[in-house]
Amino acid sequence: MRILIAGGAGFIGAYLCERLVLQGHTVICVDSLYTGTTENIAQLIPHPRFTFIKHDVVNHFDRDKFDKIDQIYNLACPASLVHYQKDPVKTIETNVIGTKNLLELALHHQARFLLTSTSEVYGDPEQHPQSEEYWGNVNTMGPRACYDEGKRCAEALAYAYHIYHGVDIRVARLFNTYGPGMQKDDGRVVSNFIVQLLSNAPVKLYGDGRQTRCFCYVDDMIEGLLGLMSSHCTTPVNLGSDNEISVVELAQLISDVLNKELAITYLPALIDDPKERRPDLSKCQRILGWEAKTSLRVGLANTAAYFKAKLETQELLSVV
């Protein structure tokens, strides 16, 4: 198949590109490099079945320049707090205008379309765990709204194209995903803690550290996305791990993995930061037969090894 991946040079997108190329598909990676990087896809660029196009999905696609496209994955949007709050208007435009442009491309090519939505559509949830039927508790004027509401609108657009234009859609609500390839300055809690501990700096905790999250290793998430795209399910599906852990427990676990002494600096809580987050995974287990298999300790060890090598390389370069 010919598969277009918007945001394919990002953290998850690069893994998806590699997996699909290995499966024998022709992959077109579209990315503005706003948060993605060609370093993530460097090993794929020489491959004859891989094409990289630098393009911002907010801008119009010349649909006739593409040969037949069979599937489109939309991962195009800054996904970390630091990056999506940097330019809230750009984040909203990417989620709304960018999704519309990709849906138009899917309509033109009669391609199956998968939107990577997010657990953020549930906001600071009043339901625990969060099922797909829960409508969420989102502050439309808060600092996270550009991402939360942007993704909610992207879902609404996908369903409008499905109902009124017959586009074959899939919607994945991704919960926290981590692994090698994350950016060290993306503001995500796993990368923050690992880099801080490797730098012998105190771990910075926002609030009391009792807020909970569930962390899914990137290899498992890729399997979930591939399974959903291959399924017949057109309604939203939660993808992630349901192994719930508090943020302070995560810091302790990472310090154990790294064999580093843990020192904590407590900072004021972030506005609208969810107090609890755990997906109800019964739907994906029932429909996809999928579940995350990588233990948190193993996944963190792999991620820590990646960052350690990365930081050591940078230190050597700075010396040279």
N, C-alpha and C positions, 0 to 999 in steps of 0.2 A: 504494500500500500504506500501511497504518498501521504505523509503526515506533516502538518504544519504545527510548530510549537511556538506560540508567542510567549516571550519571556524565557526562551530556551537557554540563554546564557546566564540565568540566575542559578541559585543554589539547587532547588529541586529540578528546575527545567533542564539543567545540564545532565543530571542523572537520567532523566527521562529520555533526552536525546540519545545518550549513549546506549541505553537499554534497547530502544527501538531500532537503532542502527544495527546492534548486535543480533536482533531478531530478523534482520534482512529487509527492513523497510527503508524507503527513501525519506529522509527527514529534512525539512526546511525549518531552520531556526531563525526566528524573527525577534530581534531585541534592540532596544534603543541604547543599551548599555548605561542606563540611568543608575541602576544598582547592579546589574549583571556585569560580567567581564569576559573578554575573550580567553582569558586564562582558564576559565572553567571548561571551555570547549576546545582548547588548543589541540588536544589529541584527536579530535574529530575533524578538524578543518581540512586535512589532506584527504579524507575519505571520499571516494567517488559517489557515495550515496548520501552525502551530507552537504548542505548548502547553508551558509550563514548570510543573512540579509540584515544590515543595520537599518532599522526602521522603527519609528514611534507609532504604536497602534492608534494613537489619537489622530494621526494623519491618515488621509484617504489611501486606500489600497487600489492600485490599478489591477482589478480582478482578472483582466484578460491576459496579464503578463505571466500568470501562474498556469502551468499545466494542471490537469485534473487533480484535485485534492480530495482525499477520501476521509480524512479525519483532521480536526483542529482541536488542540489543547490550548486553552487560554490561561496562562500563568503570569500574564503581564500586569504586574502591579508591585510597587514596593510593599513588602510584607512585614517589615519590622517597625516598631514604634518610632525609632529614630528617623528612619527613612521616609515613612509615610507622613510624618508630621512636619518634615522639612519644608514641604510645599503642599499644603492641604488641597489647594485648588487643582494642582497637577494630579494628585491622588484621585480626586473625584472624577476628573476628566478621563484618566486612564481606565477607571472602573466602568464609567458610563459610556463615554464616546468611544473609547477603545473597544469595549465589549460589543457595542453596536456595529462598529466597523468589521469586527471579526465575524459577527453573526451574519452580516451582509455577505461576507466572503463565503461563509458556510452555505448560505441560501443559494448563492450563485453556483457553487460547485456541488450542491446537494451532499455536503459533507456532514458527518456526525460531529457534534460540537460538545466539548467538555469544558465547563467552567470550574476553575478552582475557586470556590468560595471559602469561607472561613468560619471558625468557631466564634469569631467576633460578631457575627450576625446575632448572637444570643446576648450580646452586651454583658452587663453585670447580672448574671442570671438569677432569677427567683425560683427556678426549677433545677433540681439536682438529682441525678445527672441530667444532662440536656439531651432531649430527644428531638428528632427532626420536626415533630409536630409543635414544638414550643416556638412561639412567635418572638420571644426575646424581650429584653429590657434595655433599650439603647437610648442614651442621651443624645438627641439630634444636634445639640449645640455645644457638646463637649469637645475636648481636644482629640478624641479618638473617632469622632463622627465621620471625618473624611473617609476613613477606611471602613468603619462599620456600616455606615449608610451607603457608601459607595458599593460595597459588596452586596448589600440587600437590594439596591437598585439594579445591579448587574444580574442578580437572580431573576428579578421581575422582568427585565428585558429578555432574558433567555426564555422565560415561559411565555412571554408575549409572542416571540418569534416561533416558538413551538406550537402555540395554539392557533395563531392567525396566519402563519406562513408555512407550517409543517416542518420546521427545522428539527432534526432528530437530536435532542439535547441530553446531556448528563450534567448533574450538579454535585460536586464533591465539596463537603464542608470540612476543611482540613483543620485538625487540632495541632498543637505545638509539634513541630518537626525539627529534628536536629541531626547532625552528623558531620563528617569531614566535608570540607568545601564551604562551610559557613564563613562569613566575613568576620574578622576579629572585632570590628567596630560597628557591627550592625545593631547593637543594643539588645539583642536577645539574651535571655537570662543564662542559657547554657554557655554561649560563647563569652559573655561577660565574666562569669565566674571562673571559667577555665583560664582565660587570659589574665585576670587579676591574680589568681593563685600562682600561675606560672611566673608572673612578674613579682611575686612575693609582696603583693599589695593586699590591703584589707578588701574583703568582699563587700560590695555595697548592696545593702538590702533596703528596699523601699517599703515603708510601713513596718509591721511587726514580724513579717516573714512567714506568717501563718497562712497566707493565701495559697491555694493549691492549684496545681497544674498536672497534666498528663503528657508525657513526652514520647513521641513515636520516632524510631530510628528511620532515616531517610530510605534505606533499602526496602523496609516494610511498606512505607508510604507509596513508593513506586509500584509495588505489587498491587496495592489497593487501587491506585489510579488506573492501572492497566486493566484490572478486573472490572472496574466500574465502566470503563469505556467499552469493554466487550459485552457488558450485560444489556438487558432490555429495560433497565430501570430509568425512568425519566423524572423521577422525583428526587429531592435532595437526600444525600447519604452522608452521614458522619464517617470520617476516616481518621483514625488515630489510635492511641493507646488509652486504655481506661485504668492504668496503674497510677492512682492518684498519690501525689507527694507534695508536701508543703515546700515552699521556696527555701526555707531555712534547712530543711532536711536534704534538699538537693545540694545546697552549699556544702553540707557535711559529707555527703556521699562523694562529691567531686574532690573534696580535700583528701578523703580516704583513697580514692583512685589514684590521685597524684602523689600521695604520701607527703602532703604539705600541711603545715600547721594552719588552722583556720582562725582568722581574725575578722570580725564583722564590724562594719560601720553602718549604723542605722540612719536612714534618711527619711524625710517626710513621704507619706504614701502618695502614689501617683493618682491623679484625678480619674475617676471611673474605672480604676483597675479592678477587674473581676476578683471577688473574694474566693470563689470556688469555680473550678472548671473541670468537668469530666464528662466525656461523651457517653451517651447511651449507644452502644454498638450493636444492639440486637438486630437492627435492620441490615447492616452490612454483613453481619454473620449469617443471617438468614438468606439474603439475596446473593451475596458474593461468596460466602463460605470463606471469608477472609478475616484474619486477625493479626495484629502485630506480634512477632515472635522473638525479636531481639530484646534481651533483658536490658534494663536501664544501665546496669553496671558495665556490661559488655559494650554497649553503644557509647557510653561516656568514655570508656578506655580508648576506643577507636578514635573518637573525636579529640580527646586530649592528646593522643599521639600525633594526630594531624597538626594541631596547633603548636605543639612543642617543636616539631620539625620546621614548621613555618617560621616561628619566632627565631629559632636558631639560625636559619638561613638568612633572615633579615639582619640579624646581628653580625653575621659574617660579612654580608654585603656592606653594612655600614662601616665595618673596620677597613675593608678593602677600599 
